[in-house]
Amino acid sequence: MCLGVPGEVVHIDNDPTGMTMGKVNFGGVIKEVCLAYVPEAKVGDYVIVHVGFAISIVNEEEARTVFEYLEQIGDLVGPARRQPS
């Protein structure tokens, strides 16, 4: 199963290889993400990220809906059943 997770773009820059990279905030966890597939993305946009690549831009409302679903899944699993990361 593939999972794309929404996050907010908080910084964009070009790395030395010319690839557009950015920092994306996933509910307080900030990760470096490749933005090459969404060249129109700008700081403040929400993107869906899969294995380190932003694959689409979504509006904030859609992103918040996904966050709510992920919270519900976490509540169903409970802390005792969660796998360590």
MOPAC internal coordinates of N, CA, C and O (Angstrom, degrees):
PM7 1SCF
backbone

  N    0.0000 0     0.00 0     0.00 0    0    0    0
  C    1.4469 1     0.00 0     0.00 0    1    0    0
  C    1.5167 1   109.00 1     0.00 0    2    1    0
  O    1.2310 1   120.41 1   -41.83 1    3    2    1
  N    1.3061 1   116.82 1   138.17 1    3    2    1
  C    1.4564 1   122.73 1   177.73 1    5    3    2
  C    1.5188 1   108.79 1  -100.59 1    6    5    3
  O    1.2310 1   121.18 1   -33.87 1    7    6    5
  N    1.3113 1   115.35 1   146.13 1    7    6    5
  C    1.4521 1   120.03 1   179.99 1    9    7    6
  C    1.5157 1   108.90 1  -133.49 1   10    9    7
  O    1.2310 1   120.73 1   -57.49 1   11   10    9
  N    1.3074 1   116.22 1   122.51 1   11   10    9
  C    1.4645 1   121.91 1   172.81 1   13   11   10
  C    1.5074 1   107.13 1  -105.42 1   14   13   11
  O    1.2310 1   120.34 1   -48.35 1   15   14   13
  N    1.3183 1   116.95 1   131.65 1   15   14   13
  C    1.4577 1   122.19 1  -175.23 1   17   15   14
  C    1.5257 1   109.14 1  -116.80 1   18   17   15
  O    1.2310 1   120.13 1   -45.66 1   19   18   17
  N    1.3383 1   117.35 1   134.34 1   19   18   17
  C    1.4587 1   118.95 1   179.05 1   21   19   18
  C    1.5213 1   111.85 1   -78.92 1   22   21   19
  O    1.2310 1   121.54 1   -31.76 1   23   22   21
  N    1.3107 1   114.65 1   148.24 1   23   22   21
  C    1.4531 1   121.41 1   175.11 1   25   23   22
  C    1.5173 1   109.29 1  -153.38 1   26   25   23
  O    1.2310 1   121.04 1   -17.87 1   27   26   25
  N    1.3231 1   115.62 1   162.13 1   27   26   25
  C    1.4602 1   120.90 1  -178.60 1   29   27   26
  C    1.5220 1   110.20 1   -99.29 1   30   29   27
  O    1.2310 1   120.72 1   -50.55 1   31   30   29
  N    1.3143 1   116.22 1   129.45 1   31   30   29
  C    1.4596 1   121.67 1   177.73 1   33   31   30
  C    1.5289 1   108.14 1   -71.01 1   34   33   31
  O    1.2310 1   120.48 1   -58.01 1   35   34   33
  N    1.3367 1   116.68 1   121.99 1   35   34   33
  C    1.4627 1   120.36 1  -178.98 1   37   35   34
  C    1.5280 1   112.71 1  -113.01 1   38   37   35
  O    1.2310 1   120.08 1   167.17 1   39   38   37
  N    1.3419 1   117.46 1   -12.83 1   39   38   37
  C    1.4655 1   120.85 1   179.21 1   41   39   38
  C    1.5251 1   108.67 1  -160.04 1   42   41   39
  O    1.2310 1   120.51 1   -37.96 1   43   42   41
  N    1.3180 1   116.64 1   142.04 1   43   42   41
  C    1.4675 1   121.51 1   177.70 1   45   43   42
  C    1.5194 1   108.53 1  -131.98 1   46   45   43
  O    1.2310 1   120.83 1   -43.03 1   47   46   45
  N    1.3294 1   116.01 1   136.97 1   47   46   45
  C    1.4575 1   120.28 1   171.84 1   49   47   46
  C    1.5229 1   109.56 1  -155.22 1   50   49   47
  O    1.2310 1   121.08 1   -13.57 1   51   50   49
  N    1.3166 1   115.54 1   166.43 1   51   50   49
  C    1.4570 1   121.11 1   176.60 1   53   51   50
  C    1.5181 1   107.99 1   -99.90 1   54   53   51
  O    1.2310 1   120.47 1   -52.13 1   55   54   53
  N    1.3197 1   116.70 1   127.87 1   55   54   53
  C    1.4570 1   118.59 1   177.61 1   57   55   54
  C    1.5280 1   108.68 1   -80.33 1   58   57   55
  O    1.2310 1   119.76 1    -9.32 1   59   58   57
  N    1.3236 1   118.06 1   170.68 1   59   58   57
  C    1.4695 1   120.75 1  -175.42 1   61   59   58
  C    1.5340 1   114.68 1   -58.27 1   62   61   59
  O    1.2310 1   119.31 1   158.08 1   63   62   61
  N    1.3146 1   118.93 1   -21.92 1   63   62   61
  C    1.4602 1   120.81 1   179.73 1   65   63   62
  C    1.5261 1   112.13 1   -83.61 1   66   65   63
  O    1.2310 1   120.06 1   175.90 1   67   66   65
  N    1.3378 1   117.49 1    -4.10 1   67   66   65
  C    1.4553 1   121.37 1  -179.69 1   69   67   66
  C    1.5146 1   113.51 1    91.51 1   70   69   67
  O    1.2310 1   120.07 1  -179.60 1   71   70   69
  N    1.3282 1   117.48 1     0.40 1   71   70   69
  C    1.4608 1   122.41 1   179.40 1   73   71   70
  C    1.5321 1   108.87 1   -80.31 1   74   73   71
  O    1.2310 1   120.24 1   -47.55 1   75   74   73
  N    1.3218 1   117.15 1   132.45 1   75   74   73
  C    1.4612 1   120.34 1   177.20 1   77   75   74
  C    1.5242 1   108.59 1   -75.95 1   78   77   75
  O    1.2310 1   121.39 1   -59.34 1   79   78   77
  N    1.3216 1   114.94 1   120.66 1   79   78   77
  C    1.4614 1   122.16 1  -179.70 1   81   79   78
  C    1.5214 1   108.01 1  -121.51 1   82   81   79
  O    1.2310 1   120.78 1   -18.22 1   83   82   81
  N    1.3145 1   116.11 1   161.78 1   83   82   81
  C    1.4517 1   119.57 1   177.31 1   85   83   82
  C    1.5037 1   111.40 1  -156.64 1   86   85   83
  O    1.2310 1   121.71 1   -11.56 1   87   86   85
  N    1.3018 1   114.33 1   168.44 1   87   86   85
  C    1.4588 1   120.64 1   174.26 1   89   87   86
  C    1.5263 1   106.58 1  -104.28 1   90   89   87
  O    1.2310 1   121.43 1   -48.57 1   91   90   89
  N    1.3449 1   114.87 1   131.43 1   91   90   89
  C    1.4599 1   120.81 1  -176.72 1   93   91   90
  C    1.5217 1   108.26 1  -122.97 1   94   93   91
  O    1.2310 1   121.09 1   -46.49 1   95   94   93
  N    1.3280 1   115.53 1   133.51 1   95   94   93
  C    1.4589 1   122.68 1  -178.36 1   97   95   94
  C    1.5269 1   109.65 1   -95.21 1   98   97   95
  O    1.2310 1   121.29 1   -61.44 1   99   98   97
  N    1.3277 1   115.13 1   118.56 1   99   98   97
  C    1.4692 1   122.38 1   177.17 1  101   99   98
  C    1.5243 1   107.73 1  -108.24 1  102  101   99
  O    1.2310 1   120.26 1   -99.88 1  103  102  101
  N    1.3097 1   117.10 1    80.12 1  103  102  101
  C    1.4603 1   120.82 1   178.11 1  105  103  102
  C    1.5148 1   114.02 1    58.93 1  106  105  103
  O    1.2310 1   120.00 1  -141.22 1  107  106  105
  N    1.3159 1   117.61 1    38.78 1  107  106  105
  C    1.4577 1   121.90 1   178.85 1  109  107  106
  C    1.5163 1   114.08 1   104.95 1  110  109  107
  O    1.2310 1   119.98 1   164.83 1  111  110  109
  N    1.3115 1   117.64 1   -15.17 1  111  110  109
  C    1.4619 1   122.12 1   176.39 1  113  111  110
  C    1.5249 1   107.19 1  -100.60 1  114  113  111
  O    1.2310 1   120.43 1   -60.38 1  115  114  113
  N    1.3268 1   116.79 1   119.62 1  115  114  113
  C    1.4589 1   120.74 1  -177.38 1  117  115  114
  C    1.5238 1   109.25 1  -104.72 1  118  117  115
  O    1.2310 1   121.46 1   -51.90 1  119  118  117
  N    1.3308 1   114.81 1   128.10 1  119  118  117
  C    1.4687 1   122.19 1  -178.37 1  121  119  118
  C    1.5218 1   109.46 1  -127.38 1  122  121  119
  O    1.2310 1   121.25 1   -28.96 1  123  122  121
  N    1.3339 1   115.22 1   151.04 1  123  122  121
  C    1.4563 1   120.00 1   173.21 1  125  123  122
  C    1.5236 1   108.54 1   -81.64 1  126  125  123
  O    1.2310 1   120.79 1   -45.65 1  127  126  125
  N    1.3308 1   116.09 1   134.35 1  127  126  125
  C    1.4538 1   122.62 1  -173.62 1  129  127  126
  C    1.5269 1   108.93 1  -135.40 1  130  129  127
  O    1.2310 1   120.70 1   -36.09 1  131  130  129
  N    1.3144 1   116.26 1   143.91 1  131  130  129
  C    1.4593 1   121.59 1   174.28 1  133  131  130
  C    1.5292 1   108.53 1   -78.75 1  134  133  131
  O    1.2310 1   120.60 1   -52.13 1  135  134  133
  N    1.3274 1   116.47 1   127.87 1  135  134  133
  C    1.4648 1   121.75 1  -179.10 1  137  135  134
  C    1.5283 1   112.38 1  -108.04 1  138  137  135
  O    1.2310 1   119.82 1  -166.57 1  139  138  137
  N    1.3255 1   117.94 1    13.43 1  139  138  137
  C    1.4716 1   121.84 1  -175.86 1  141  139  138
  C    1.5205 1   112.93 1   -59.61 1  142  141  139
  O    1.2310 1   119.69 1   148.27 1  143  142  141
  N    1.3289 1   118.21 1   -31.73 1  143  142  141
  C    1.4657 1   120.95 1  -177.99 1  145  143  142
  C    1.5241 1   112.84 1   -81.16 1  146  145  143
  O    1.2310 1   120.34 1   169.73 1  147  146  145
  N    1.3269 1   116.95 1   -10.27 1  147  146  145
  C    1.4745 1   121.38 1   178.82 1  149  147  146
  C    1.5363 1   108.85 1  -131.70 1  150  149  147
  O    1.2310 1   120.53 1  -114.32 1  151  150  149
  N    1.3333 1   116.60 1    65.68 1  151  150  149
  C    1.4705 1   119.50 1  -175.08 1  153  151  150
  C    1.5286 1   113.57 1   -62.02 1  154  153  151
  O    1.2310 1   120.06 1   160.72 1  155  154  153
  N    1.3232 1   117.50 1   -19.28 1  155  154  153
  C    1.4623 1   120.78 1   179.91 1  157  155  154
  C    1.5333 1   112.35 1   -83.22 1  158  157  155
  O    1.2310 1   119.50 1   173.59 1  159  158  157
  N    1.3242 1   118.55 1    -6.41 1  159  158  157
  C    1.4721 1   122.06 1  -178.91 1  161  159  158
  C    1.5222 1   109.81 1   -63.62 1  162  161  159
  O    1.2310 1   121.66 1   -36.29 1  163  162  161
  N    1.3343 1   114.42 1   143.71 1  163  162  161
  C    1.4514 1   120.40 1   177.34 1  165  163  162
  C    1.5242 1   109.46 1  -135.40 1  166  165  163
  O    1.2310 1   120.86 1   -15.18 1  167  166  165
  N    1.3125 1   115.96 1   164.82 1  167  166  165
  C    1.4621 1   120.73 1   179.10 1  169  167  166
  C    1.5276 1   108.71 1   -55.41 1  170  169  167
  O    1.2310 1   121.10 1   -47.36 1  171  170  169
  N    1.3307 1   115.49 1   132.64 1  171  170  169
  C    1.4624 1   121.66 1  -178.37 1  173  171  170
  C    1.5135 1   113.23 1   100.25 1  174  173  171
  O    1.2310 1   120.12 1   161.79 1  175  174  173
  N    1.3382 1   117.38 1   -18.21 1  175  174  173
  C    1.4635 1   120.63 1   176.68 1  177  175  174
  C    1.5221 1   110.21 1   -74.18 1  178  177  175
  O    1.2310 1   121.16 1   -25.62 1  179  178  177
  N    1.3196 1   115.39 1   154.38 1  179  178  177
  C    1.4618 1   122.00 1   172.50 1  181  179  178
  C    1.5211 1   108.16 1  -102.59 1  182  181  179
  O    1.2310 1   120.95 1   -46.24 1  183  182  181
  N    1.3233 1   115.80 1   133.76 1  183  182  181
  C    1.4590 1   121.18 1  -179.82 1  185  183  182
  C    1.5207 1   109.48 1  -125.74 1  186  185  183
  O    1.2310 1   121.18 1   -28.28 1  187  186  185
  N    1.3269 1   115.34 1   151.72 1  187  186  185
  C    1.4578 1   121.05 1   172.21 1  189  187  186
  C    1.5213 1   106.61 1   -91.39 1  190  189  187
  O    1.2310 1   120.69 1   -53.30 1  191  190  189
  N    1.3501 1   116.29 1   126.70 1  191  190  189
  C    1.4570 1   121.32 1  -176.37 1  193  191  190
  C    1.5243 1   109.11 1  -115.59 1  194  193  191
  O    1.2310 1   121.94 1   -47.71 1  195  194  193
  N    1.3304 1   113.89 1   132.29 1  195  194  193
  C    1.4671 1   121.20 1   176.30 1  197  195  194
  C    1.5212 1   107.31 1  -130.85 1  198  197  195
  O    1.2310 1   120.42 1   -55.72 1  199  198  197
  N    1.3116 1   116.80 1   124.28 1  199  198  197
  C    1.4710 1   125.53 1  -178.93 1  201  199  198
  C    1.5267 1   113.26 1    43.24 1  202  201  199
  O    1.2310 1   120.64 1  -134.29 1  203  202  201
  N    1.3368 1   116.38 1    45.71 1  203  202  201
  C    1.4478 1   120.92 1   174.12 1  205  203  202
  C    1.5171 1   116.04 1    87.12 1  206  205  203
  O    1.2310 1   119.94 1  -177.84 1  207  206  205
  N    1.3303 1   117.72 1     2.16 1  207  206  205
  C    1.4609 1   122.24 1   179.69 1  209  207  206
  C    1.5239 1   109.58 1  -119.67 1  210  209  207
  O    1.2310 1   120.45 1   -52.00 1  211  210  209
  N    1.3285 1   116.75 1   128.00 1  211  210  209
  C    1.4573 1   120.41 1   171.83 1  213  211  210
  C    1.5276 1   106.62 1   -74.15 1  214  213  211
  O    1.2310 1   120.65 1   -54.95 1  215  214  213
  N    1.3294 1   116.36 1   125.05 1  215  214  213
  C    1.4633 1   119.54 1  -174.60 1  217  215  214
  C    1.5346 1   113.06 1  -110.61 1  218  217  215
  O    1.2310 1   119.92 1   165.64 1  219  218  217
  N    1.3169 1   117.75 1   -14.36 1  219  218  217
  C    1.4638 1   120.13 1   175.99 1  221  219  218
  C    1.5183 1   109.38 1  -165.06 1  222  221  219
  O    1.2310 1   121.64 1   -18.61 1  223  222  221
  N    1.3135 1   114.46 1   161.39 1  223  222  221
  C    1.4631 1   121.68 1   175.91 1  225  223  222
  C    1.5198 1   107.43 1  -102.67 1  226  225  223
  O    1.2310 1   120.61 1   -42.46 1  227  226  225
  N    1.3238 1   116.44 1   137.54 1  227  226  225
  C    1.4660 1   121.46 1   176.67 1  229  227  226
  C    1.5226 1   108.46 1  -127.59 1  230  229  227
  O    1.2310 1   121.10 1   -20.53 1  231  230  229
  N    1.3301 1   115.50 1   159.47 1  231  230  229
  C    1.4565 1   117.17 1   177.53 1  233  231  230
  C    1.5287 1   109.61 1   -79.64 1  234  233  231
  O    1.2310 1   121.13 1   -15.69 1  235  234  233
  N    1.3059 1   115.45 1   164.31 1  235  234  233
  C    1.4635 1   121.05 1  -175.52 1  237  235  234
  C    1.5262 1   111.78 1   -60.27 1  238  237  235
  O    1.2310 1   120.17 1   142.18 1  239  238  237
  N    1.3122 1   117.28 1   -37.82 1  239  238  237
  C    1.4662 1   120.63 1  -179.21 1  241  239  238
  C    1.5340 1   111.23 1   -62.05 1  242  241  239
  O    1.2310 1   120.57 1   135.83 1  243  242  241
  N    1.3361 1   116.51 1   -44.17 1  243  242  241
  C    1.4619 1   120.14 1   177.36 1  245  243  242
  C    1.5243 1   111.20 1   -62.25 1  246  245  243
  O    1.2310 1   120.75 1   138.02 1  247  246  245
  N    1.3344 1   116.18 1   -41.98 1  247  246  245
  C    1.4657 1   120.42 1   179.21 1  249  247  246
  C    1.5228 1   110.47 1   -62.14 1  250  249  247
  O    1.2310 1   120.05 1   135.48 1  251  250  249
  N    1.3033 1   117.52 1   -44.52 1  251  250  249
  C    1.4766 1   121.21 1  -179.86 1  253  251  250
  C    1.5311 1   110.96 1   -63.15 1  254  253  251
  O    1.2310 1   120.20 1   142.55 1  255  254  253
  N    1.3309 1   117.22 1   -37.45 1  255  254  253
  C    1.4695 1   120.65 1   177.27 1  257  255  254
  C    1.5196 1   110.36 1   -61.57 1  258  257  255
  O    1.2310 1   120.19 1   136.80 1  259  258  257
  N    1.3294 1   117.24 1   -43.20 1  259  258  257
  C    1.4657 1   120.56 1   178.16 1  261  259  258
  C    1.5267 1   110.10 1   -63.94 1  262  261  259
  O    1.2310 1   120.06 1   138.03 1  263  262  261
  N    1.3547 1   117.49 1   -41.97 1  263  262  261
  C    1.4664 1   120.47 1   178.00 1  265  263  262
  C    1.5308 1   110.46 1   -57.40 1  266  265  263
  O    1.2310 1   120.48 1   138.11 1  267  266  265
  N    1.3329 1   116.69 1   -41.89 1  267  266  265
  C    1.4650 1   120.88 1   179.59 1  269  267  266
  C    1.5264 1   110.92 1   -63.60 1  270  269  267
  O    1.2310 1   120.38 1   136.96 1  271  270  269
  N    1.3357 1   116.89 1   -43.04 1  271  270  269
  C    1.4642 1   120.23 1   177.72 1  273  271  270
  C    1.5256 1   111.56 1   -62.07 1  274  273  271
  O    1.2310 1   120.40 1   137.86 1  275  274  273
  N    1.3218 1   116.85 1   -42.14 1  275  274  273
  C    1.4648 1   120.06 1   179.55 1  277  275  274
  C    1.5221 1   111.28 1   -64.15 1  278  277  275
  O    1.2310 1   120.33 1   142.23 1  279  278  277
  N    1.3399 1   116.97 1   -37.77 1  279  278  277
  C    1.4660 1   120.66 1   176.19 1  281  279  278
  C    1.5234 1   110.55 1   -63.55 1  282  281  279
  O    1.2310 1   120.62 1   137.43 1  283  282  281
  N    1.3397 1   116.41 1   -42.57 1  283  282  281
  C    1.4615 1   120.24 1   179.39 1  285  283  282
  C    1.5227 1   111.14 1   -62.74 1  286  285  283
  O    1.2310 1   120.55 1   139.09 1  287  286  285
  N    1.3254 1   116.55 1   -40.91 1  287  286  285
  C    1.4678 1   120.25 1   177.88 1  289  287  286
  C    1.5224 1   109.73 1   -62.40 1  290  289  287
  O    1.2310 1   120.58 1   136.11 1  291  290  289
  N    1.3269 1   116.49 1   -43.89 1  291  290  289
  C    1.4612 1   120.61 1   178.46 1  293  291  290
  C    1.5171 1   111.88 1   -61.29 1  294  293  291
  O    1.2310 1   120.43 1   140.56 1  295  294  293
  N    1.3388 1   116.78 1   -39.44 1  295  294  293
  C    1.4599 1   120.49 1   178.01 1  297  295  294
  C    1.5245 1   111.14 1   -65.58 1  298  297  295
  O    1.2310 1   120.04 1   143.31 1  299  298  297
  N    1.3362 1   117.54 1   -36.69 1  299  298  297
  C    1.4605 1   121.09 1   179.49 1  301  299  298
  C    1.5249 1   111.84 1   -68.92 1  302  301  299
  O    1.2310 1   121.02 1   140.98 1  303  302  301
  N    1.3405 1   115.65 1   -39.02 1  303  302  301
  C    1.4595 1   119.72 1  -178.46 1  305  303  302
  C    1.5134 1   110.31 1   -73.22 1  306  305  303
  O    1.2310 1   120.51 1   138.16 1  307  306  305
  N    1.3292 1   116.63 1   -41.84 1  307  306  305
  C    1.4615 1   120.79 1  -179.69 1  309  307  306
  C    1.5238 1   110.98 1    77.91 1  310  309  307
  O    1.2310 1   120.42 1   -23.61 1  311  310  309
  N    1.3331 1   116.80 1   156.39 1  311  310  309
  C    1.4629 1   120.80 1  -174.87 1  313  311  310
  C    1.5250 1   113.17 1   -64.79 1  314  313  311
  O    1.2310 1   118.83 1   149.63 1  315  314  313
  N    1.3081 1   119.84 1   -30.37 1  315  314  313
  C    1.4661 1   121.65 1  -176.59 1  317  315  314
  C    1.5350 1   112.05 1   -71.02 1  318  317  315
  O    1.2310 1   120.00 1   155.99 1  319  318  317
  N    1.3354 1   117.60 1   -24.01 1  319  318  317
  C    1.4559 1   121.01 1  -175.74 1  321  319  318
  C    1.5122 1   113.04 1  -101.25 1  322  321  319
  O    1.2310 1   119.88 1   171.16 1  323  322  321
  N    1.3285 1   117.84 1    -8.84 1  323  322  321
  C    1.4629 1   120.55 1  -179.05 1  325  323  322
  C    1.5099 1   110.07 1   -69.26 1  326  325  323
  O    1.2310 1   121.64 1   -36.80 1  327  326  325
  N    1.3160 1   114.47 1   143.20 1  327  326  325
  C    1.4558 1   120.63 1   178.35 1  329  327  326
  C    1.5223 1   109.48 1   -84.95 1  330  329  327
  O    1.2310 1   120.10 1   -35.94 1  331  330  329
  N    1.3369 1   117.42 1   144.06 1  331  330  329
  C    1.4616 1   118.85 1   176.77 1  333  331  330
  C    1.5213 1   110.55 1   -66.63 1  334  333  331
  O    1.2310 1   120.64 1   -32.57 1  335  334  333
  N    1.3496 1   116.38 1   147.43 1  335  334  333
  C    1.4608 1   118.58 1  -179.86 1  337  335  334
  C    1.4988 1   112.65 1   -89.59 1  338  337  335
  O    1.2310 1   120.10 1   180.00 1  339  338  337

